[in-house]
Amino acid sequence: MILSELGFNLGPIVASAGVIGVALGLGAQTIVRDVLAGMFMLVEDQYGVGDQIETMEVSGLVESVGLRITTVRSQDGTLWYLRNGEILKVGNKSQPKNI
């Protein structure tokens, strides 16, 4: 209301705010998905630091586990940064068998 009283045209400002809001919402969608997947992964204890895992086309030793990113060091020394929301299938070679 103050900007309207000062003579500013509010139409373009409101339209810009709407476009920026949509862009932020779409951009934040992947971050939210990664964080939620990371929380479930940590709560379910799927893997942890020091575990030998195989996921997608990456196989190696888990160096760090975060809410958004998991880092895995492969046998050839490559450090892979995996977004938790993109990990659909993981095999943990370090977890003991439950008999």
N, C-alpha and C positions, 0 to 999 in steps of 0.2 A: 504494500500500500504506500509505503514511503517513496519507493522508486517511481510509482505511478504519479504521485503528487509532484515529484521533481521533474516529470516530463519524459521519463524513460519509457520506451515501447517494451512492454513485458512479453509480447508474443514470441519474439526470437529467443529471449532468455528462457522462457518456459520450454520451448521446443528443444533448445540446446541441452537443458537440464535433463529432459526425457531421453534424448539420444545418449548422453553421457551415462545416465543411469542404466540403460539397456546394455551398453558396452561394458560397463563395470560388472554388471550381473552375469553376463556371458563369460567374461574373463575370470571372475571369481568362482565360477561353477567348477572348473577343473581343480582349483586349489581346495575347495570344500570337499570334492570327491577324494582327492589325495589324502587329506587330513582324516576324513571319516574312515577310509580304508586303513590308514596307519593306526588309528585308535583300535579298530577291531583286530588288526593283526597283532598289536601289542597285548591286548586283553586276552586273545585266544592263544598267545604264546606259540605262534606258528614257526618262528625262527628268531634267533637272537645273535648278538655279536659273537663271532667265533664259530658259528655253525657253517657247515658245508652245504650249500643249496644249489639247486638247479631250477631256473625259471626262464621262461621264454627261450631265447637262444643264449642265455648267460648262465655259466656255471662257475662257482668259486666260493671263496670264503667271505662271510659277511663281516665288514669292517665297522659299519655303523648303521644304526636303525633310528630313524627319526619319524616324526608324525607325517612328514610329507615325502621324504626321500630315504631310500635304502641304498647304501653303497656296498658293492661286491667286488672283490679283487679276484680276477680270473687267474688261471694257471700261468698264462703268459705275462702276467704283471699288469694287465689293463685294469684300471679302476672304473667300474660301471656305476653310473648314477641311475637308479630305477625309481620312477615315480610310483608310490604305493597304489595309486588309483589305476595304474596301467598293469599291475601284476595280477593276472587272472588265474595263474596256476603256478604253484611252487612245490618243489620236492626238497625235503630236508633230510640229508643223509646223516646228520649228526644226532637226531632224536632216537632214543632207544626204543626198541620194540616193546609193546605192552602185550604180555602173554596172559 
